[in-house]
Amino acid sequence: MLVKTKAIVISSLKYHEKSLIVKCFTQSDGLKSYFVQSAFSAKKSSRDFGKKIAYFQPLTLLEIEANHKNKGTLEHFKEIKLAHAYQTINTDIIKSTIVIFLSEILHHSIQEEEKNENLFLFLESALLWLDNHSETSNFHLILMLEATKFLGFYPDISEIQDKHFEMKEGFFTPFLGTSCLSVHETHLFKKLIDLKFDSDQKVFVGIERQILLKILLDYYSFHLDGFRKPKSLDVLKDVFA
């Protein structure tokens, strides 16, 4: 079936010497993997995307036309173009590091080949915000927490006044259990819950961001089977050190 849709590049893997396997989160069909033949070839043809290799960088926003056979095999692009040409993400070291880190997070979080348009629209609007703003210290933290709304494990905040956050069950409690955050960690987590992209980015100092990042990674690990911490984690820590 020929499909026209927006797509967000989640990852690209070199296959043999000249080809790519590109994983995209599409607005129309959720997660899809595409085979791009001769992606690194200098030859030019109507089906050669080599000259557009930059289109397959992490979290690039694309408009694609593709043949979706929906048989669990690799799909193929017919046409691709940028849905939005980033102005700052690819040239700002902090933003590009954030994007690489978040692409790994999404790679290990979006596991089903099914439509999740609300998640797609959230990610698209978040990436456009990132590209157009300079104060982005907490962007990755806010996105990771907000994404859990669409992944199915956003914290239950009905008892948010309680002292501890229970990581396994995802709710606040007055009691300190084995998988609970400390009072200080819970306080930071509550502040993050209240935070929006346009909020004061100086609400946390560096060490507090490190604590919150560990909390979020642990929280994802509790709620997503097979979730792995990104390889780019240390680079992200260095950037925000």
Secondary structure, DSSP 8 states (H G I E B T S, - for coil): -EEEEEEEEEEEEEETTTEEEEEEEETTTEEEEEEETTTT-----TT--GGGGGGGSTT-EEEEEEE---SSS-BEEEEEEESS--SSTTT-HHHHHHHHHHHHHHHHH----S--HHHHHHHHHHHHHHHH-S--TTHHHHHHHHHHHHHT---B-TTTTSSEEETTTTEEESS--TTB--HHHHHHHHHHHT--TTS-GGGS-HHHHHHHHHHHHHHHHHHSTT----TTHHHHHHHT-
